[in-house]
Amino acid sequence: MVAERSYTVILHRDEDFQGYWVEVPALVGCVSQGKTKEDALRNVKEAIALHIEAMVEDGEAVPIEESAKVEVAV
C-alpha cells in the first residue's frame, strides 16, 4: 500500500460539457470531470487513487510531487 500523498490538481471550466475537468500534472494522463467543482474534485480523488493503484500493479514508481503551483497576480 502506498502512503497518503498530496498532488496539485488544475481545475478547468468546460463550457461544452457545462461542468469542469481536472488534470493532475504529476500523474501524466490522470484526469477526471464533474458537473460542479465539488463533483470534479471528488471524482479526481478517485481517479488519482486508481491511477496510483495501476502504477503499483505495473511495477512503476509512483511520483512524489516535489513542487506545488503558486499563483502570482500582476
WOLINJO-V343501 format. One record per residue. N is the residue number from 1. RES is the residue in one letter. PSI is psi as a letter, one per 40 degrees, with the letter a starting at -180 (* if undefined). Layout:
# WOLINJO-V343501
N|RES|PSI ; N|RES|PSI
This chain:
# WOLINJO-V343501
1|M|h ; 2|V|h ; 3|A|i ; 4|E|h ; 5|R|i ; 6|S|i ; 7|Y|i ; 8|T|h ; 9|V|i ; 10|I|h ; 11|L|h ; 12|H|h ; 13|R|h ; 14|D|h ; 15|E|d ; 16|D|d ; 17|F|e ; 18|Q|f ; 19|G|a ; 20|Y|i ; 21|W|i ; 22|V|h ; 23|E|i ; 24|V|g ; 25|P|d ; 26|A|e ; 27|L|g ; 28|V|h ; 29|G|e ; 30|C|h ; 31|V|i ; 32|S|i ; 33|Q|i ; 34|G|i ; 35|K|d ; 36|T|i ; 37|K|d ; 38|E|d ; 39|D|d ; 40|A|d ; 41|L|d ; 42|R|d ; 43|N|d ; 44|V|d ; 45|K|d ; 46|E|d ; 47|A|d ; 48|I|d ; 49|A|d ; 50|L|d ; 51|H|d ; 52|I|d ; 53|E|d ; 54|A|d ; 55|M|d ; 56|V|d ; 57|E|d ; 58|D|e ; 59|G|e ; 60|E|i ; 61|A|h ; 62|V|h ; 63|P|i ; 64|I|h ; 65|E|h ; 66|E|d ; 67|S|i ; 68|A|i ; 69|K|h ; 70|V|h ; 71|E|h ; 72|V|h ; 73|A|h ; 74|V|*
